Amino acid sequence: MMDLGQLVAAGLIQKVGPAKDLAEKEFKEADYDIGHAREALEAKNHKWAIVEAYYAVFHSAKGIMFLMGYREKSHFAVGEYLSTLSRDGKLESRYVNDFKAAMSARQAADYDYDYSREKAEAVVSLAEEFLDRMEALRTKM
């Protein structure tokens, strides 16, 4: 696992200084995505529910990064950044695992055509809990 300095040195994240305006856009996008994930689930569009739920998770995590003064350069980097928050005691490791699980489910749905109602329900539920946790973290900043 990489620390913040290593992530910056490797070009996976960039130090930008806190950017509240960009963070707000990310949180707004996360809300949009989770709403569409729920709609897709209701419409039995399981693949799209998984994809949208993942992007809700991704955008909310990016919002936290912007609030803390960092910009991601890859989806992988967001997971690594969350790992640094967990190691620093700012985020429970469960949410790092949830981010990675949602990313894996999205990749499987998109590239391997591996999706189901059960998986979609699980990823949407995971995303809802993840967004709640990012909102709690956001209010502490």
C-alpha positions as CSV (number, residue, x, y, z in Angstrom):
1,M,0.0,0.0,0.0
2,M,1.2,3.5,-0.8
3,D,1.2,6.6,1.4
4,L,0.1,10.0,0.1
5,G,3.7,11.0,-0.8
6,Q,4.1,7.8,-2.9
7,L,0.8,8.3,-4.6
8,V,1.8,11.9,-5.5
9,A,5.3,10.8,-6.6
10,A,3.8,8.0,-8.8
11,G,1.4,10.5,-10.4
12,L,-1.7,8.7,-9.2
13,I,-3.0,11.7,-7.3
14,Q,-2.2,15.4,-7.5
15,K,-2.0,17.9,-4.6
16,V,-4.4,20.8,-5.6
17,G,-5.3,22.4,-2.4
18,P,-8.8,22.2,-0.9
19,A,-11.4,22.8,-3.7
20,K,-14.9,23.1,-2.1
21,D,-16.5,24.0,-5.4
22,L,-15.2,20.9,-7.2
23,A,-16.2,18.8,-4.1
24,E,-19.7,20.1,-4.3
25,K,-20.0,19.1,-8.0
26,E,-18.8,15.6,-7.1
27,F,-21.3,15.1,-4.3
28,K,-24.1,16.4,-6.6
29,E,-23.0,13.9,-9.2
30,A,-23.0,11.1,-6.6
31,D,-26.6,12.0,-5.6
32,Y,-27.6,11.9,-9.3
33,D,-25.9,8.6,-9.8
34,I,-27.4,6.9,-6.8
35,G,-30.9,8.1,-7.8
36,H,-30.4,6.6,-11.3
37,A,-29.0,3.4,-9.8
38,R,-32.2,3.0,-7.7
39,E,-34.4,3.7,-10.8
40,A,-32.4,1.1,-12.9
41,L,-32.8,-1.4,-10.1
42,E,-36.6,-0.8,-10.0
43,A,-36.7,-1.2,-13.8
44,K,-34.8,-4.5,-13.6
45,N,-31.8,-3.0,-15.5
46,H,-29.3,-4.7,-13.3
47,K,-26.2,-4.0,-15.3
48,W,-26.9,-0.2,-15.3
49,A,-27.8,-0.3,-11.6
50,I,-24.4,-1.6,-10.8
51,V,-22.6,0.8,-13.0
52,E,-24.5,3.8,-11.6
53,A,-24.1,2.7,-8.0
54,Y,-20.3,2.4,-8.6
55,Y,-20.1,5.9,-10.0
56,A,-22.1,7.2,-7.0
57,V,-19.4,5.7,-4.8
58,F,-16.6,7.0,-7.0
59,H,-17.9,10.6,-7.2
60,S,-18.5,10.8,-3.4
61,A,-14.9,9.6,-2.7
62,K,-13.6,12.1,-5.2
63,G,-15.6,14.8,-3.4
64,I,-13.7,13.9,-0.2
65,M,-10.4,14.0,-2.0
66,F,-11.2,17.5,-3.3
67,L,-12.1,18.7,0.2
68,M,-8.8,17.4,1.4
69,G,-6.8,19.0,-1.4
70,Y,-6.2,16.1,-3.8
71,R,-7.3,15.2,-7.3
72,E,-7.3,11.6,-8.6
73,K,-5.7,10.5,-11.8
74,S,-7.3,7.0,-11.9
75,H,-10.0,5.0,-10.3
76,F,-7.4,2.8,-8.7
77,A,-5.9,5.9,-7.1
78,V,-9.2,6.7,-5.4
79,G,-9.1,3.3,-3.7
80,E,-5.5,3.9,-2.6
81,Y,-6.3,7.3,-1.3
82,L,-9.2,5.8,0.8
83,S,-6.7,3.3,2.1
84,T,-4.5,6.2,3.4
85,L,-7.6,7.6,5.2
86,S,-8.2,4.2,6.8
87,R,-4.6,3.9,7.9
88,D,-4.8,7.4,9.4
89,G,-7.9,6.4,11.4
90,K,-10.2,8.7,9.5
91,L,-12.2,6.0,7.7
92,E,-13.1,2.5,8.6
93,S,-11.4,-0.2,6.4
94,R,-14.9,-1.5,5.5
95,Y,-15.4,1.5,3.2
96,V,-12.1,0.9,1.4
97,N,-13.2,-2.7,0.8
98,D,-16.7,-1.5,-0.3
99,F,-15.1,0.9,-2.8
100,K,-13.0,-1.9,-4.3
101,A,-16.0,-4.3,-4.3
102,A,-18.1,-1.7,-6.2
103,M,-15.4,-1.0,-8.7
104,S,-14.9,-4.8,-9.3
105,A,-18.7,-5.3,-9.7
106,R,-18.8,-2.4,-12.2
107,Q,-15.9,-3.9,-14.2
108,A,-17.5,-7.3,-14.2
109,A,-20.8,-5.9,-15.3
110,D,-19.3,-3.8,-18.1
111,Y,-16.6,-6.1,-19.4
112,D,-17.6,-9.6,-18.5
113,Y,-21.4,-9.2,-18.7
114,D,-21.5,-10.5,-15.2
115,Y,-24.5,-9.0,-13.4
116,S,-27.7,-10.2,-11.7
117,R,-30.5,-8.8,-9.6
118,E,-28.8,-10.0,-6.4
119,K,-25.5,-8.4,-7.3
120,A,-27.3,-5.1,-8.3
121,E,-29.2,-5.0,-5.1
122,A,-26.1,-5.6,-3.1
123,V,-24.0,-2.9,-4.9
124,V,-26.8,-0.3,-4.7
125,S,-27.2,-1.0,-0.9
126,L,-23.4,-0.8,-0.5
127,A,-23.4,2.5,-2.4
128,E,-26.1,4.0,-0.3
129,E,-24.2,3.2,2.9
130,F,-20.9,4.4,1.4
131,L,-22.5,7.8,0.4
132,D,-23.9,8.1,4.0
133,R,-20.4,7.6,5.4
134,M,-18.8,10.1,2.9
135,E,-21.4,12.6,4.0
136,A,-20.5,12.1,7.6
137,L,-16.9,12.5,6.8
138,R,-17.7,15.6,4.8
139,T,-19.5,17.3,7.7
140,K,-16.4,16.9,9.8
141,M,-14.3,19.0,7.4
